[in-house]
Amino acid sequence: MEIIKLQKNDIKNALNLVWTVFQEFEATDYSRQGIEEFRKFISYNYNIEKFDKGE
């Protein structure tokens, strides 16, 4: 396994992968509200803001 730091232009694809995997394997265990909260947490705008701050 290779671990690399994501570049800014990789974030959108990474978040899409996270969402796809969540939907396939985890979403059925969550309420509609839980799914929406997770979706907000992995939103591009939220994460790009954190990336720009170095978080």
C-alpha positions in Angstrom: 0.0 0.0 0.0 1.2 3.5 -0.8 0.1 6.5 1.1 0.4 9.9 -0.5 -0.7 13.4 0.4 -3.6 14.5 -1.9 -3.0 17.4 -4.1 -5.8 20.0 -4.4 -6.8 18.8 -7.8 -7.2 15.2 -6.4 -9.8 16.1 -3.7 -12.9 16.0 -5.9 -12.2 12.5 -7.1 -11.3 11.3 -3.7 -14.5 12.6 -2.2 -16.5 11.0 -5.0 -14.8 7.7 -4.2 -15.6 8.1 -0.5 -19.3 8.8 -1.3 -19.5 5.8 -3.7 -18.1 3.4 -1.1 -20.3 4.9 1.7 -23.4 4.4 -0.5 -22.5 0.9 -1.4 -21.4 -0.5 2.0 -22.6 1.8 4.8 -25.6 3.9 3.9 -28.1 1.2 4.7 -27.0 1.4 8.4 -27.8 5.1 8.7 -30.9 7.2 8.9 -31.7 9.7 6.2 -30.4 12.5 8.5 -27.2 10.5 9.2 -26.6 10.1 5.4 -27.2 13.8 4.8 -24.8 14.8 7.6 -22.1 12.5 6.2 -22.7 14.0 2.7 -22.2 17.5 4.2 -19.1 16.4 5.9 -17.5 15.1 2.7 -18.8 18.0 0.5 -16.2 19.5 -1.8 -16.6 23.1 -0.5 -16.2 22.1 3.1 -13.1 20.0 2.4 -11.4 22.4 0.0 -11.8 25.1 2.6 -10.0 22.9 5.2 -7.4 22.0 2.6 -6.7 25.7 1.9 -6.3 26.3 5.7 -3.8 23.3 5.9 -6.1 21.3 8.1 
